Amino acid sequence: HILSFSISHFLNCFLTIISLPTTDYSFDELSALSSQSTNNAPNVSLSNSTNISSQKTNSKNKNKKQQQQQHKYIPTIRNGSLEFSSLTSKVLWSQLTNEAKSRYNFDLNCDDIESFIHEYSIRRTCILRSFCRKSGLQITMREYQFESMNKTSRFNNECFNELDLINIYPIIKHVPPKPSDAYQFFTSGQQKIQQGLLREGFDLISEALNLLNNVYGPMHPEISMCLRLLARLNYIMGDYQEALMTQHKAVMMSERVLGIDHPQTATEYIHMALYSFANGLSINASKLLCRARYIILVCCGENHPQISLIDSNLGLILQSYGDYENALKFMEKSLQLNKM
């Protein structure tokens, strides 16, 4: 529970404004809070049945044993306080600014999260998502109140608390083995495509896809990459229906392998919207672009080059079936982003 307290306090200092240090936590308070967080089961009404009463006594004994075990796991600190409680937003952002300058020779020119958001026009949810993915944190999915606040009390006015931390998982970096034969076919196919031999390149990429299916199985990012390239070749060669079907497979595989909120998944949606529009499915194309736009907003924020591209394409699609008012709005938004 000490780790949960420290992480939640760090997130409060990072994403909100904590101007005063947190009051020192004592071990009696930590024990009380930990027991409250683990014993939130609803009370059962009294009954005359002997079976229910025996079940209640057994559950009470189990709860007592669990509480005793949980109290055993709470470590002891000599001074009876926690070092993280002295951290404030000003101290944390000063450390971040110095680290960015010393490591990357980049000036943040920010004193807190408010100045950072104003300077770089990025959302707090994007920062929180990126931080959790890179540090291995799993937090509760809820509406977090990111409004800036002064830390005047210990447990009130907090955006994050110790109950928001669900799990901490390791970030493992590895280099997966690559099938040499499949990659030889793939690189040869790319060379044929660059030379203008589209049909020969298509056959080589198809052979690479078969080999990758035999090595990796039905789901893998490299297979999604081959499907995306085959769909593009079908589109260039004029087979729009086959391009749409192949790209649909690439989208489904990217969602399963990379995740529904991955930037590459957004790119797959953009390509599928293009092939849908080529098949005359304008409404479906606009929905796919809106989905891609939402993913980019979650991952990267609003001021991103892909947002400008999506907005311009949405404007053209909306114009094609007569929605001129919304088309103008998306075009103006795209123009505004390109001027930045």
ROTIKE-746898 format. One record per residue (C-alpha): x, y, z; residue number from 1. Coordinates in steps of 0.02 Angstrom, whole numbers. Last residue first. Layout:
east->X	north->Y	up->Z	num->NUM
...
//
This chain:
east->28	north->1304	up->-1844	num->340
east->-39	north->1347	up->-2016	num->339
east->-74	north->1164	up->-2058	num->338
east->-181	north->1146	up->-1901	num->337
east->-290	north->1295	up->-1949	num->336
east->-312	north->1231	up->-2126	num->335
east->-369	north->1062	up->-2061	num->334
east->-494	north->1145	up->-1945	num->333
east->-559	north->1252	up->-2087	num->332
east->-582	north->1097	up->-2195	num->331
east->-671	north->1005	up->-2054	num->330
east->-792	north->1149	up->-2028	num->329
east->-824	north->1169	up->-2214	num->328
east->-869	north->985	up->-2231	num->327
east->-988	north->1003	up->-2084	num->326
east->-1086	north->1139	up->-2176	num->325
east->-1072	north->1059	up->-2348	num->324
east->-1153	north->893	up->-2306	num->323
east->-1194	north->856	up->-2489	num->322
east->-1137	north->677	up->-2517	num->321
east->-967	north->716	up->-2592	num->320
east->-940	north->866	up->-2478	num->319
east->-941	north->753	up->-2326	num->318
east->-806	north->647	up->-2409	num->317
east->-699	north->797	up->-2453	num->316
east->-713	north->871	up->-2277	num->315
east->-673	north->704	up->-2198	num->314
east->-516	north->693	up->-2305	num->313
east->-462	north->866	up->-2246	num->312
east->-498	north->823	up->-2065	num->311
east->-403	north->658	up->-2077	num->310
east->-248	north->743	up->-2147	num->309
east->-252	north->880	up->-2015	num->308
east->-274	north->751	up->-1877	num->307
east->-127	north->651	up->-1947	num->306
east->-15	north->804	up->-1931	num->305
east->-48	north->814	up->-1742	num->304
east->-114	north->957	up->-1636	num->303
east->-265	north->866	up->-1567	num->302
east->-181	north->744	up->-1449	num->301
east->-65	north->599	up->-1481	num->300
east->-142	north->437	up->-1421	num->299
east->-322	north->482	up->-1377	num->298
east->-340	north->609	up->-1517	num->297
east->-260	north->489	up->-1640	num->296
east->-385	north->354	up->-1592	num->295
east->-533	north->474	up->-1609	num->294
east->-474	north->528	up->-1782	num->293
east->-461	north->348	up->-1839	num->292
east->-641	north->317	up->-1783	num->291
east->-699	north->474	up->-1872	num->290
east->-608	north->416	up->-2028	num->289
east->-697	north->248	up->-2020	num->288
east->-866	north->334	up->-2001	num->287
east->-830	north->447	up->-2151	num->286
east->-782	north->296	up->-2257	num->285
east->-941	north->204	up->-2207	num->284
east->-1044	north->354	up->-2264	num->283
east->-950	north->366	up->-2429	num->282
east->-965	north->183	up->-2479	num->281
east->-936	north->207	up->-2665	num->280
east->-804	north->71	up->-2681	num->279
east->-665	north->202	up->-2690	num->278
east->-735	north->279	up->-2531	num->277
east->-720	north->111	up->-2444	num->276
east->-541	north->95	up->-2507	num->275
east->-495	north->264	up->-2433	num->274
east->-585	north->226	up->-2269	num->273
east->-488	north->62	up->-2256	num->272
east->-325	north->158	up->-2275	num->271
east->-374	north->278	up->-2136	num->270
east->-429	north->134	up->-2023	num->269
east->-260	north->50	up->-2046	num->268
east->-174	north->211	up->-1997	num->267
east->-279	north->218	up->-1837	num->266
east->-226	north->40	up->-1797	num->265
east->-46	north->95	up->-1819	num->264
east->-75	north->229	up->-1687	num->263
east->-130	north->97	up->-1559	num->262
east->-296	north->122	up->-1468	num->261
east->-383	north->-38	up->-1524	num->260
east->-232	north->-143	up->-1481	num->259
east->-75	north->-203	up->-1569	num->258
east->-118	north->-386	up->-1601	num->257
east->-309	north->-394	up->-1600	num->256
east->-341	north->-219	up->-1669	num->255
east->-204	north->-240	up->-1799	num->254
east->-279	north->-406	up->-1853	num->253
east->-452	north->-333	up->-1877	num->252
east->-383	north->-186	up->-1976	num->251
east->-273	north->-297	up->-2086	num->250
east->-421	north->-411	up->-2123	num->249
east->-525	north->-259	up->-2174	num->248
east->-380	north->-205	up->-2285	num->247
east->-392	north->-368	up->-2381	num->246
east->-579	north->-350	up->-2408	num->245
east->-563	north->-167	up->-2460	num->244
east->-422	north->-204	up->-2582	num->243
east->-522	north->-349	up->-2656	num->242
east->-667	north->-230	up->-2690	num->241
east->-554	north->-95	up->-2762	num->240
east->-467	north->-203	up->-2891	num->239
east->-394	north->-59	up->-2990	num->238
east->-209	north->-107	up->-2993	num->237
east->-168	north->31	up->-2869	num->236
east->-305	north->-28	up->-2750	num->235
east->-249	north->-210	up->-2762	num->234
east->-71	north->-154	up->-2727	num->233
east->-128	north->-57	up->-2574	num->232
east->-224	north->-207	up->-2509	num->231
east->-70	north->-316	up->-2532	num->230
east->35	north->-192	up->-2434	num->229
east->-89	north->-187	up->-2289	num->228
east->-101	north->-377	up->-2288	num->227
east->89	north->-391	up->-2280	num->226
east->96	north->-268	up->-2133	num->225
east->-42	north->-363	up->-2041	num->224
east->60	north->-522	up->-2063	num->223
east->210	north->-433	up->-1987	num->222
east->104	north->-380	up->-1837	num->221
east->58	north->-562	up->-1799	num->220
east->-102	north->-666	up->-1790	num->219
east->-136	north->-820	up->-1900	num->218
east->20	north->-918	up->-1852	num->217
east->197	north->-852	up->-1841	num->216
east->292	north->-976	up->-1951	num->215
east->160	north->-1046	up->-2069	num->214
east->67	north->-881	up->-2082	num->213
east->232	north->-792	up->-2115	num->212
east->268	north->-913	up->-2257	num->211
east->98	north->-881	up->-2336	num->210
east->119	north->-693	up->-2321	num->209
east->292	north->-701	up->-2402	num->208
east->213	north->-794	up->-2549	num->207
east->81	north->-658	up->-2564	num->206
east->217	north->-525	up->-2560	num->205
east->307	north->-613	up->-2702	num->204
east->148	north->-627	up->-2806	num->203
east->106	north->-443	up->-2780	num->202
east->282	north->-391	up->-2829	num->201
east->265	north->-488	up->-2991	num->200
east->98	north->-404	up->-3025	num->199
east->163	north->-230	up->-2981	num->198
east->319	north->-229	up->-3088	num->197
east->349	north->-41	up->-3074	num->196
east->531	north->-53	up->-3021	num->195
east->485	north->2	up->-2845	num->194
east->356	north->-137	up->-2840	num->193
east->486	north->-265	up->-2893	num->192
east->601	north->-206	up->-2754	num->191
east->462	north->-220	up->-2627	num->190
east->426	north->-398	up->-2684	num->189
east->609	north->-445	up->-2665	num->188
east->606	north->-374	up->-2489	num->187
east->453	north->-480	up->-2446	num->186
east->518	north->-639	up->-2527	num->185
east->682	north->-622	up->-2432	num->184
east->585	north->-583	up->-2275	num->183
east->486	north->-745	up->-2289	num->182
east->643	north->-847	up->-2316	num->181
east->735	north->-768	up->-2168	num->180
east->600	north->-800	up->-2039	num->179
east->627	north->-666	up->-1905	num->178
east->667	north->-697	up->-1723	num->177
east->589	north->-577	up->-1599	num->176
east->701	north->-442	up->-1522	num->175
east->654	north->-411	up->-1341	num->174
east->607	north->-271	up->-1224	num->173
east->507	north->-313	up->-1069	num->172
east->409	north->-181	up->-972	num->171
east->362	north->-262	up->-808	num->170
east->184	north->-252	up->-739	num->169
east->114	north->-144	up->-599	num->168
east->-68	north->-172	up->-554	num->167
east->-231	north->-89	up->-502	num->166
east->-180	north->86	up->-446	num->165
east->-336	north->193	up->-428	num->164
east->-363	north->138	up->-247	num->163
east->-210	north->236	up->-187	num->162
east->-286	north->401	up->-241	num->161
east->-279	north->508	up->-395	num->160
east->-365	north->676	up->-427	num->159
east->-353	north->726	up->-246	num->158
east->-462	north->865	up->-174	num->157
east->-477	north->780	up->-5	num->156
east->-361	north->650	up->71	num->155
east->-224	north->751	up->152	num->154
east->-291	north->925	up->154	num->153
east->-239	north->1090	up->74	num->152
east->-161	north->1027	up->-87	num->151
east->-198	north->1167	up->-207	num->150
east->-298	north->1124	up->-359	num->149
east->-283	north->1113	up->-547	num->148
east->-428	north->1026	up->-632	num->147
east->-383	north->851	up->-688	num->146
east->-541	north->766	up->-624	num->145
east->-519	north->585	up->-679	num->144
east->-669	north->502	up->-762	num->143
east->-643	north->316	up->-733	num->142
east->-538	north->170	up->-792	num->141
east->-436	north->114	up->-642	num->140
east->-248	north->110	up->-664	num->139
east->-123	north->-11	up->-739	num->138
east->56	north->51	up->-730	num->137
east->200	north->-20	up->-831	num->136
east->312	north->133	up->-843	num->135
east->300	north->163	up->-1031	num->134
east->116	north->121	up->-1049	num->133
east->65	north->216	up->-892	num->132
east->163	north->372	up->-942	num->131
east->91	north->372	up->-1119	num->130
east->-87	north->357	up->-1056	num->129
east->-64	north->493	up->-925	num->128
east->14	north->613	up->-1051	num->127
east->-124	north->581	up->-1178	num->126
east->-258	north->602	up->-1043	num->125
east->-179	north->767	up->-991	num->124
east->-206	north->836	up->-1165	num->123
east->-72	north->921	up->-1268	num->122
east->-62	north->1101	up->-1329	num->121
east->129	north->1117	up->-1314	num->120
east->149	north->1281	up->-1219	num->119
east->-23	north->1290	up->-1136	num->118
east->-14	north->1107	up->-1084	num->117
east->161	north->1131	up->-1012	num->116
east->112	north->1293	up->-925	num->115
east->-33	north->1204	up->-839	num->114
east->72	north->1051	up->-796	num->113
east->197	north->1151	up->-696	num->112
east->349	north->1264	up->-713	num->111
east->374	north->1247	up->-900	num->110
east->510	north->1316	up->-1014	num->109
east->544	north->1139	up->-1077	num->108
east->719	north->1181	up->-1136	num->107
east->799	north->1039	up->-1233	num->106
east->982	north->986	up->-1218	num->105
east->923	north->804	up->-1223	num->104
east->998	north->732	up->-1063	num->103
east->1049	north->886	up->-964	num->102
east->907	north->999	up->-1021	num->101
east->769	north->868	up->-1012	num->100
east->831	north->814	up->-839	num->99
east->837	north->993	up->-775	num->98
east->659	north->1025	up->-834	num->97
east->596	north->863	up->-759	num->96
east->678	north->902	up->-592	num->95
east->600	north->1075	up->-589	num->94
east->435	north->995	up->-637	num->93
east->445	north->881	up->-485	num->92
east->494	north->1019	up->-362	num->91
east->355	north->1134	up->-421	num->90
east->226	north->996	up->-418	num->89
east->267	north->950	up->-239	num->88
east->364	north->806	up->-160	num->87
east->381	north->804	up->30	num->86
east->258	north->660	up->50	num->85
east->372	north->546	up->-51	num->84
east->487	north->523	up->98	num->83
east->361	north->429	up->202	num->82
east->341	north->449	up->390	num->81
east->361	north->345	up->549	num->80
east->543	north->394	up->570	num->79
east->604	north->216	up->577	num->78
east->501	north->149	up->434	num->77
east->409	north->-16	up->451	num->76
east->340	north->-119	up->309	num->75
east->156	north->-165	up->290	num->74
east->150	north->-350	up->244	num->73
east->108	north->-410	up->419	num->72
east->-43	north->-295	up->425	num->71
east->-110	north->-381	up->270	num->70
east->-90	north->-553	up->349	num->69
east->-183	north->-500	up->505	num->68
east->-321	north->-422	up->401	num->67
east->-338	north->-580	up->297	num->66
east->-348	north->-687	up->455	num->65
east->-481	north->-573	up->528	num->64
east->-579	north->-578	up->365	num->63
east->-571	north->-768	up->363	num->62
east->-636	north->-777	up->542	num->61
east->-776	north->-657	up->497	num->60
east->-820	north->-762	up->344	num->59
east->-830	north->-919	up->451	num->58
east->-942	north->-832	up->578	num->57
east->-1054	north->-769	up->439	num->56
east->-1066	north->-941	up->358	num->55
east->-1114	north->-1015	up->525	num->54
east->-1250	north->-883	up->545	num->53
east->-1315	north->-918	up->371	num->52
east->-1323	north->-1104	up->404	num->51
east->-1409	north->-1080	up->572	num->50
east->-1553	north->-988	up->490	num->49
east->-1629	north->-851	up->595	num->48
east->-1563	north->-716	up->481	num->47
east->-1471	north->-552	up->503	num->46
east->-1442	north->-442	up->349	num->45
east->-1278	north->-459	up->254	num->44
east->-1158	north->-312	up->257	num->43
east->-1085	north->-254	up->91	num->42
east->-902	north->-294	up->51	num->41
east->-783	north->-145	up->62	num->40
east->-653	north->-232	up->169	num->39
east->-496	north->-214	up->64	num->38
east->-491	north->-24	up->50	num->37
east->-543	north->2	up->230	num->36
east->-407	north->-117	up->295	num->35
east->-277	north->-25	up->191	num->34
east->-337	north->143	up->254	num->33
east->-329	north->90	up->436	num->32
east->-157	north->12	up->417	num->31
east->-92	north->165	up->326	num->30
east->-162	north->278	up->461	num->29
east->-84	north->174	up->600	num->28
east->79	north->177	up->503	num->27
east->89	north->365	up->504	num->26
east->77	north->471	up->348	num->25
east->167	north->637	up->344	num->24
east->63	north->781	up->280	num->23
east->76	north->801	up->92	num->22
east->185	north->943	up->34	num->21
east->98	north->1103	up->-20	num->20
east->82	north->1170	up->-198	num->19
east->10	north->1015	up->-279	num->18
east->-39	north->1067	up->-455	num->17
east->-111	north->926	up->-560	num->16
east->-38	north->801	up->-684	num->15
east->135	north->770	up->-611	num->14
east->106	north->811	up->-427	num->13
east->-53	north->708	up->-424	num->12
east->32	north->568	up->-521	num->11
east->174	north->566	up->-394	num->10
east->49	north->559	up->-250	num->9
east->-39	north->411	up->-331	num->8
east->127	north->322	up->-356	num->7
east->182	north->351	up->-175	num->6
east->17	north->296	up->-99	num->5
east->11	north->139	up->-206	num->4
east->190	north->95	up->-159	num->3
east->148	north->117	up->25	num->2
east->0	north->0	up->0	num->1
//
